[in-house]
C-alpha cells in the first residue's frame, strides 16, 4: 500500500489557526467598539472647551456674552487669541450650535 498525503489537519494545526484568529479578533474588535465612544468624548470635550472660552470672553468683556450665533462666530470663533489654531471641530463633522439664551455651546448627541 502506497502512503500518500495525510488528509485533514492535525490537532496542533487546528489549535494554531484558532489561536491566530483569536489574536486578530482581540486586536480588531475593540477598535470598532471604542472608536465611536472616543469620538463622542472628543466632541463633548470640544464643547466644554468652547464653553470655557465663552466664560473667559464673558469675564474679559465685563459680563457681556454674545447675543447671537453670528456674534459668537465673529467675536469668539474668529478671535485668534482665544483659538490660535482655529476653532475645534466636531469629529463627526457637524458644526457646534450656540444657544443665545444660555450663552453656551450645545454638545451634540451622537
NORQUIWO-V304156 format. One record per residue. RES is the residue in one letter. SS is DSSP state (helix for helix, strand for strand, loop for the rest). OMEGA is omega in degrees with one decimal (NA if undefined). D_LAST is the distance of its C-alpha to the last C-alpha in whole Angstrom. Layout:
BEGIN
res;ss;omega;d_last
RES;SS;OMEGA;D_LAST
RES;SS;OMEGA;D_LAST
END
This chain:
BEGIN
res;ss;omega;d_last
X;loop;-179.2;68
X;loop;-179.3;66
X;loop;-179.5;63
X;loop;178.6;60
X;loop;177.1;57
X;loop;-179.0;55
X;loop;178.2;53
X;loop;-177.7;49
X;loop;177.6;47
X;loop;-179.2;48
X;helix;177.4;46
X;helix;177.9;46
X;helix;179.0;44
X;helix;178.9;42
X;helix;177.8;41
X;helix;178.2;40
X;helix;178.9;38
X;helix;177.7;36
X;helix;179.3;36
X;helix;178.4;34
X;helix;177.4;32
X;helix;177.7;31
X;helix;177.1;30
X;helix;179.7;28
X;helix;-178.7;26
X;helix;179.4;26
X;helix;-174.6;25
X;helix;-174.0;22
X;helix;179.4;20
X;helix;178.4;19
X;helix;179.0;18
X;helix;-176.9;15
X;helix;-172.7;14
X;helix;-177.0;13
X;helix;179.9;12
X;helix;177.4;9
X;helix;179.1;9
X;helix;179.3;11
X;helix;177.4;9
X;helix;177.4;6
X;helix;178.1;10
X;helix;179.2;11
X;helix;178.4;9
X;helix;178.4;10
X;helix;177.4;13
X;helix;178.5;14
X;helix;177.7;13
X;helix;176.8;16
X;helix;177.9;18
X;helix;179.1;18
X;helix;176.2;19
X;helix;177.7;21
X;helix;176.3;23
X;helix;177.7;23
X;helix;177.1;25
X;helix;177.7;27
X;helix;-179.7;28
X;helix;179.9;28
X;helix;-179.5;31
X;helix;-176.9;33
X;loop;176.6;33
X;loop;171.2;35
X;loop;-179.6;32
X;loop;175.9;31
X;loop;-179.9;27
X;loop;-175.9;26
X;loop;-178.5;27
X;loop;178.2;24
X;helix;178.7;22
X;helix;178.3;25
X;helix;174.7;26
X;helix;179.1;23
X;helix;-177.6;23
X;helix;-173.2;27
X;helix;-173.8;28
X;helix;-177.5;25
X;helix;-179.2;23
X;loop;-178.3;26
X;loop;-178.6;28
X;loop;175.9;29
X;loop;178.6;30
X;loop;-177.9;26
X;loop;-177.6;25
X;loop;-179.8;27
X;loop;180.0;25
X;loop;-178.9;23
X;loop;176.9;20
X;loop;-177.9;17
X;loop;175.8;14
X;loop;179.8;11
X;loop;176.9;10
X;loop;176.7;8
X;loop;-180.0;11
X;loop;176.7;10
X;loop;177.4;13
X;loop;-178.9;13
X;strand;177.9;14
X;strand;177.7;17
X;strand;-176.2;18
X;loop;-179.5;22
X;loop;-179.9;23
X;loop;-177.6;21
X;loop;-176.9;22
X;strand;172.4;18
X;strand;-177.7;15
X;strand;176.9;12
X;loop;179.3;9
X;loop;172.1;6
X;loop;-179.1;4
X;loop;NA;0
END
